[in-house]
Amino acid sequence: MFFASIMRALAAAACTAVLLAGVSTAQGSYTTYRQSCPSSVGLPELRADVPNAGFPWTLTVTNLRSNTAGYVIFAFRDDYLGVNLLPMDLAFLGAPSCYVNVNSDPATGAVVELLPSGAQGLAALTLGIPIDPTVMGFTFYNQYVSLDAPSGRSLLITTTNAGGGRSDRLAGRTWC
């Protein structure tokens, strides 16, 4: 009983310290925007859960060709790729109506993760969001690229809409 009281007091003190350090209790968010280009089986759609510290976060892409290679981009920017304004139409490469929606340049901190589609034409990735002040309030952007295209497209890729998220800042934590 005494040990439990001490642990509650320590947890309350830690929460107070975090809040006094300027970490607000703002809710996380995730919004999709911009457009996808058609694949050989339809119009793919990227979507995700709201990223909340201490909970798993899932990104899902639907309407993909089954068992096809693809990758998801995690980026810090969605306004420019080098000197090019985003979104950037890939028509000049043979993929009309397909767009680069996020900055995929590793020099800007972007990370590309291989994420093939499964038998049902779905790709999904689940990550744990740590309870860590360094990632609270963190803003990021996503896009998915699949190695698939309808007939007639010379660049054999399909790009999805973009998604942008911000991790929460201790929102809804009953332990605090």
C-alpha positions in Angstrom: 0.0 0.0 0.0 2.8 2.4 1.0 4.7 1.5 -2.2 1.7 2.2 -4.4 1.2 5.6 -2.8 4.9 6.5 -3.5 4.6 5.4 -7.1 1.4 7.6 -7.6 3.2 10.6 -6.0 6.3 10.0 -8.3 4.0 9.7 -11.4 2.2 12.9 -10.5 5.5 14.7 -10.0 6.8 13.5 -13.3 3.6 14.6 -15.1 3.8 18.0 -13.4 7.4 18.4 -14.5 6.6 17.6 -18.1 3.7 20.0 -18.1 5.8 22.7 -16.5 8.4 22.1 -19.2 6.0 23.5 -21.7 4.4 20.3 -23.1 0.8 21.1 -23.7 -2.1 18.6 -23.8 -3.0 19.2 -27.4 -4.7 16.3 -29.3 -2.9 14.6 -32.1 -4.1 14.7 -35.7 -3.9 13.0 -39.0 -5.4 14.4 -42.3 -5.2 13.2 -45.8 -5.1 15.6 -48.7 -4.0 16.0 -52.4 -4.8 13.2 -54.9 -3.9 9.7 -55.8 -3.3 8.5 -59.4 -5.0 5.4 -60.7 -3.4 2.0 -60.4 -4.2 -1.0 -62.5 -7.0 -1.9 -60.1 -8.4 1.5 -59.0 -7.6 4.6 -57.1 -5.4 3.9 -54.1 -6.1 5.6 -50.8 -3.7 6.3 -47.9 -5.1 6.8 -44.5 -4.0 6.5 -40.9 -5.0 6.7 -37.2 -4.4 9.7 -35.1 -0.9 9.3 -33.6 -1.1 9.2 -29.8 1.9 8.8 -27.5 1.9 5.4 -25.8 -0.3 3.7 -28.4 0.2 1.9 -31.7 -0.3 4.0 -34.9 -1.4 2.3 -38.1 -1.1 3.6 -41.7 -3.1 1.8 -44.3 -3.2 1.9 -48.1 -6.1 0.3 -50.0 -7.0 -0.3 -53.6 -3.5 -1.6 -54.6 -2.6 -4.4 -56.9 -2.1 -7.5 -54.8 1.3 -8.8 -53.9 3.1 -5.8 -55.4 6.2 -3.9 -54.3 5.7 -0.5 -52.8 7.1 1.8 -50.2 5.9 4.4 -47.8 7.6 7.8 -47.3 8.0 9.5 -44.0 8.9 13.1 -44.5 9.3 16.4 -42.7 8.1 18.6 -45.5 5.3 18.7 -48.1 6.0 22.0 -49.7 9.2 21.6 -51.7 11.4 18.9 -53.1 14.7 20.6 -53.7 13.7 23.7 -55.7 10.5 22.1 -57.0 7.2 23.2 -55.6 5.0 20.3 -54.4 2.8 18.7 -55.5 4.9 17.9 -58.5 3.2 16.3 -61.5 5.2 13.3 -62.9 3.7 13.7 -66.5 7.2 14.7 -67.7 8.4 11.2 -66.7 5.5 9.4 -68.3 3.1 9.3 -65.3 0.4 11.9 -66.0 -1.9 12.7 -63.0 0.6 11.1 -60.6 2.2 13.5 -58.1 5.1 13.7 -55.7 3.3 15.0 -52.6 5.9 14.9 -49.9 9.7 15.6 -49.8 11.3 12.2 -50.2 14.9 13.5 -50.1 16.9 11.6 -47.4 19.1 14.8 -47.0 16.0 16.5 -45.4 15.5 13.6 -43.0 12.9 11.6 -45.1 12.8 7.9 -44.6 11.5 5.3 -47.1 10.2 2.0 -45.8 9.5 -1.0 -48.0 5.9 -1.9 -47.7 4.5 -4.4 -50.3 0.8 -5.0 -50.7 -0.7 -8.2 -49.6 -3.1 -10.7 -51.3 -6.1 -8.4 -50.7 -4.4 -5.3 -52.3 -3.8 -3.7 -48.9 -0.5 -2.4 -47.4 -0.4 -1.6 -43.6 2.2 -0.5 -41.2 1.8 -0.3 -37.4 4.3 1.6 -35.3 4.4 2.3 -31.5 4.4 6.0 -30.6 6.6 6.3 -27.5 5.7 8.4 -24.5 8.7 10.6 -25.0 8.9 14.4 -24.9 11.1 14.5 -28.0 8.3 13.1 -30.2 5.4 14.8 -28.6 4.0 17.4 -31.0 6.1 15.9 -33.8 4.8 16.8 -37.3 5.3 14.4 -40.3 4.0 13.7 -43.8 3.4 10.4 -45.7 2.9 9.2 -49.2 2.9 5.7 -50.7 4.3 4.7 -54.0 3.5 1.3 -55.7 5.3 -0.3 -58.6 2.1 -0.7 -60.7 0.3 1.3 -63.4 -2.6 1.1 -65.7 -1.8 0.2 -69.3 -0.5 3.1 -71.4 1.5 4.7 -68.6 5.3 4.6 -69.4 6.5 5.2 -65.8 5.2 2.1 -64.0 4.4 3.6 -60.7 1.2 4.7 -58.8 1.3 7.4 -56.2 -1.2 8.0 -53.4 -2.7 11.0 -51.8 -0.6 12.6 -49.0 -1.2 12.4 -45.3 0.0 14.7 -42.6 0.1 14.0 -38.9 1.1 15.5 -35.5 1.6 13.4 -32.5 -0.4 14.3 -29.4 1.1 16.0 -26.3 -0.2 13.7 -23.5 -3.8 14.1 -24.7 -6.3 12.0 -22.7 -3.7 10.4 -20.4 -5.5 9.3 -17.2 -2.1 8.6 -15.6 -1.2 12.2 -15.6 
